[in-house]
């Protein structure tokens, strides 16, 4: 079980990481950086879930965090496959210009 002080610090770190990821998604235009920022946001949510799980002395948060990791891994596979397809077609990798998958 976590103490109140450590729990507060973990939540602050998680909020900082989530904010950093959200700013990266909003500001950057490179799709690889956007995917990395989304992963950072998902990992900050996982940190919060595990912290609450330890604070409340329950395993449900850790199980849910594992499910989020599985979904994030699938998202990375699909996203990188799309980016590889766009890169091989010779198009520029810019989020604003990737509205259609035409060649």
C-alpha positions as CSV (number, residue, x, y, z in Angstrom):
1,X,0.0,0.0,0.0
2,X,1.3,3.4,-0.9
3,X,1.5,6.3,1.4
4,X,-0.4,9.5,0.6
5,X,2.7,11.5,-0.2
6,X,4.2,9.0,-2.6
7,X,0.8,8.6,-4.2
8,X,0.5,12.4,-4.8
9,X,3.9,12.5,-6.4
10,X,3.1,9.6,-8.7
11,X,-0.1,11.4,-9.8
12,X,1.8,14.6,-10.4
13,X,4.4,12.8,-12.6
14,X,1.6,11.1,-14.5
15,X,-0.2,14.4,-15.1
16,X,3.0,16.0,-16.3
17,X,3.7,13.1,-18.7
18,X,0.1,13.2,-20.0
19,X,0.3,17.0,-20.6
20,X,3.7,16.6,-22.4
21,X,2.1,13.9,-24.7
22,X,-0.9,16.0,-25.4
23,X,1.2,19.0,-26.3
24,X,3.2,16.8,-28.6
25,X,0.1,15.6,-30.4
26,X,-1.2,19.1,-30.8
27,X,2.0,20.9,-31.8
28,X,4.1,18.4,-33.8
29,X,3.2,17.4,-37.4
30,X,5.5,14.4,-37.9
31,X,3.3,11.2,-37.6
32,X,6.1,9.2,-35.8
33,X,6.4,11.9,-33.1
34,X,2.6,12.0,-32.8
35,X,2.5,8.2,-32.3
36,X,5.2,8.5,-29.7
37,X,3.3,11.2,-27.9
38,X,0.1,9.0,-27.9
39,X,2.2,6.2,-26.4
40,X,3.5,8.6,-23.7
41,X,-0.1,9.6,-22.9
42,X,-1.2,5.9,-22.7
43,X,1.8,5.1,-20.4
44,X,0.9,8.0,-18.1
45,X,-2.6,6.6,-17.8
46,X,-1.1,3.2,-17.0
47,X,1.0,4.8,-14.3
48,X,-2.1,6.3,-12.8
49,X,-4.0,3.0,-12.9
50,X,-1.2,1.1,-11.2
51,X,-0.8,3.8,-8.6
52,X,-4.5,3.7,-7.8
53,X,-4.3,0.0,-7.7
54,X,-1.5,0.0,-5.2
55,X,-3.1,2.8,-3.2
56,X,-6.4,0.9,-2.9
57,X,-4.7,-2.5,-2.5
58,X,-6.5,-4.0,-5.5
59,X,-5.4,-5.8,-8.6
60,X,-8.1,-4.4,-11.0
61,X,-6.0,-1.4,-12.0
62,X,-3.0,-3.5,-12.9
63,X,-5.1,-5.8,-15.0
64,X,-6.7,-2.9,-16.8
65,X,-3.2,-1.3,-17.4
66,X,-2.1,-4.6,-19.0
67,X,-5.1,-4.5,-21.3
68,X,-4.2,-0.9,-22.3
69,X,-0.7,-2.0,-23.1
70,X,-2.0,-4.7,-25.4
71,X,-4.3,-2.2,-27.2
72,X,-1.4,0.2,-27.5
73,X,0.8,-2.4,-29.0
74,X,-1.8,-3.1,-31.6
75,X,-2.2,0.6,-32.3
76,X,1.6,0.9,-32.9
77,X,1.6,-2.0,-35.3
78,X,-1.2,-0.6,-37.4
79,X,0.2,2.9,-37.3
80,X,3.6,1.9,-38.3
81,X,2.2,-0.2,-41.2
82,X,0.3,2.8,-42.5
83,X,3.4,5.1,-42.2
84,X,5.5,2.5,-44.0
85,X,3.0,2.4,-46.8
86,X,2.9,6.2,-47.1
87,X,6.7,6.4,-47.0
88,X,7.1,3.8,-49.7
89,X,4.7,5.7,-52.0
90,X,7.0,8.7,-51.8
91,X,4.7,11.1,-50.1
92,X,5.8,13.6,-47.5
93,X,5.2,12.5,-43.9
94,X,3.0,15.3,-42.6
95,X,-0.1,14.8,-40.5
96,X,-2.1,17.6,-42.2
97,X,-1.4,16.2,-45.7
98,X,-2.2,12.5,-44.8
99,X,-6.0,12.8,-45.1
100,X,-6.4,10.2,-47.7
101,X,-4.5,7.0,-48.6
102,X,-4.5,7.6,-52.3
103,X,-1.3,7.0,-54.3
